Amino acid sequence: MAEAHQAVAFQFTVTPDGVDFRLSREALKHVYLSGINSWKKRLIRIKNGILRGVYPGSPTSWLVVVMATVGSSYCNVDISMGLVSRIQRCIPDGCSFYQTPQTKALLSMAIFSTGVWATGIFFFRQTLKLLLSYHGWMFEMHGQTSHVTRIWAICVRLLSSRRPMLYSFQTSLPTLPVPRVSATIRRYLESVRPLLGDEEYYRTETLAKEFQDKTAPRLQKYLVLKSWWATNYVSDWWEEYIYLRGRSPLPVNSNYYITDFVLIRPTEVQAARLGNIVHAMILYRRKLDREEIKPVMALGIVPMCSYQMERMFNTTRIPGKETDLLQHLGDSRHVAVYHKGRFFKVWLYEGSQLLKPRDLEMQFQRILDDPSPPQPGEEKLAALTAGGRVEWAEARQAFFSCGKNKTALETIERAAFFVALDEEPHCYDPENEASLSLYGKALLHGSCYDRWFDKSFTLICFKNGQMGLNAEHAWADAPIIGHLWEFVLATDALYLGYTETGHCLGKVNPVLSRPQRLQWDIPEQCQVAIERSYQVAKALADDVELYCFQFLPFGKGLIKKCRTSPDAFVQIALQLAHFRDRGKFCLTYEASMTRMFREGRTETVRSCTSESSAFVQAMVEGNHMKADLQDLFRKASEKHQHMYRLAMTGSGIDRHLFCLYLVSKYLGVTSPFLAEVLEEPWRLSTSQTAQFQIRMFDPEQYPRHLVAGGGFGPVADDGYGVSYMIAGENTIFFHVSSKFSSSETNAQRFGNHIRQALMDIADLFQVPKAAR
């Protein structure tokens, strides 16, 4: 094979006359350029490590301190108060380099200056950490900023005025605090009050108080100890026990999806769209490696933790019998591609140069034009990643631990990410509402064997050039992949562009090596295991009902006129819709982030509160005055916003109880209260999709550049999963999921209730229809 010959730098033959070497200059050139590129990356990382390590200081500030010390010495002013002289006396006289008094004096002043500089950096960093521990600004009413918050904001700006790199703030971020047990128990009891009758609530209250007084103090001590020792007392356990130890299939249960622009179509040429998107992704990875991406900042001044971005590329979830492992490589120069049951390896670089979009388009077109059939067992091979984790771990050990299967599998697992070239067209047609749901289903699970669900993300390109992502959840949360996706789509549409015929710009390089087919030797026993995993995944996928729709009557613009938070407005509407759908309230999960703390991930906001249930009941009864309903709504909205702020500032309920439960398991302590809390089903799981994290274009100038957000499967078998994105001033996208196997749920029915609930709440505030 041509690819194999080009990969060999030299060959040799043993003859009677000796050893005959034959060198491949082209291969040696690639090896040389690759080595140069690797050393460049190492030097960049060393430089970035130094700059990040001294932030908010800089090498320039060190030079200024040294010059100030030396200058004052020449002016006969000892700003060191005698410390330079003491340092000079401690320098040994044995080395010839220190023989002259001038040299010893300069070295002493440099040592003193370095100490002052390092002390200053430590002081500023600790001061910044203390300032970032202040969260009073979050609890102040909009437009009513206190003097304390104004002074705090000025101080934060001064200490972080130098342009930060991506990870500059990591060591300055505060650690996630461990809440007091009494506060957590009180909030928990408040959250379950609208869900329980008087007798059941009294029983729960008794269990909670008993736990608080007897068991919790011992567990809390261990948790506080961990918070002193670990960077974050939650995140490592959350990743391991919630994600990596899960033995159920990843699609629907864990992985989630993100859509493309839905109102514009940059091109319908499949290979061209993929060429631009892949090129933009590697540009983002380059910025990530060089830490040139700006940290996400709340209010423009409060940095969010960026550690989750480290594993965005070159990451794969490796199956295990008891627990999985996240494998992250420092670098990868290729992507793995799936098309019509075949796997390919596509290089992203030629030597040290990233391939241009036009060259990538050519490579992907070569795959599309390749007529070769799949090898035996190859077509549905990826179904192993869609089935049970134990079955995949056993198959991996039995059939992929040696030979060509191991080599091919390593090619996929070591790829920067996985690419799926689909043969079906999918897109959102506003005239056909069902099109968005079909598009979402294709992204959520596909055919169950055309996505590599273990990769950090699978990039999916449909026949008509429409794109999307399927992301694995263990390595990071949705806002992280959303940050990448915003950059990629903006770069594709506004910076890279296409020709009039829809192809990538630039000239093609026809001498590039063709994509390499991966070779497999899959025995019949393995094919049986593949088919079993496929049937498990297919049954799961077929059971999912997904209803996606665009809500057009209004968006963020009208909600603001109601003087409430858009998120609180939607969450209260979901409570009203759910009560109309099921006739009762349920435990509701809304994801919020804790990234204001180092290595923070998420916390739960329990959206079903006594205030929201009072409003819902009043709406359903239908005999209350509008003024009373407005008052109840505002109380519910204020309560929800307060709960959200508590969750973001480390005073949530569920992560604390989760960690107490784990400590109890480690200590062998039985707690009926914790066992009951952890078994409660989340019958309504919700999440808002983040947007506009990167301001690469003005949404008012490009109003049709809208992503429809993304979605996920229901958490409970008899529950709903709801993802929504408040897409600008005039529209909201919803992704509602449920299971056909449940007779109590229906995604489309619930979606219609959501529509009506939004309209009914808007009508309370008598907003004219023209304004909608």
Secondary structure, 3 states (H helix, E strand, C coil): CHHHHHHCCEEEEEECCEEEEEECHHHHHHHHHHHHHHHHHHHHHHHHHHHHHCCCCCHHHHHHHHHHHHHHHHCCCCCCCCHHHHHHHHCCCCCHHHCCHHHHHHHHHHHHHHHHHHHHHHHHHHHHHHHHCCCHHHHCCCCCCCHHHHHHHHHHHHHCCCCCCCCCCHHHCCCCCCCCHHHHHHHHHHHHHHHCCHHHHHHHHHHHHHHHHHHHHHHHHHHHHHHHHCCCCCHHHHHHHHHHCCCCCCCCCCCEEEECECCCCCCCCHHHHHHHHHHHHHHHHHHHHCCCCCCCEECCCEECCCHHHHHCCCEEEECCCCCCEEEECCCCCEEEEEECCEEEEEECEECCEECCHHHHHHHHHHHHHCCCCCCCCCCCHHHHHCCCHHHHHHHHHHHCCCHHHHHHHHHHHCCCCEEEECCCCCCCECCECHHHHHHHHHHHCCCCCCCCCCECEEEEECCCCCEEEEECCCCCCHHHHHHHHHHHHHHHHHHHCECCCCCECCCCCCCCCCCEECCCCCCHHHHHHHHHHHHHHHHHHHCEEEEEEEECCCCHHHHHHCCCCHHHHHHHHHHHHHHHHHCCCCCEEEEEECCCCCCCCEEEEECCCHHHHHHHHHHHHCCCCHHHHHHHHHHHHHHHHHHHHHHHCCCCCHHHHHHHHHHHHHHCCCCHHHHHHHHCCCCEEEEECCCCCCCCCCCCCCCCCCECCEECCCCCCCCEEEEEEECCCCCEEEEEEEECCCCCCCHHHHHHHHHHHHHHHHHHCCCCHHHC
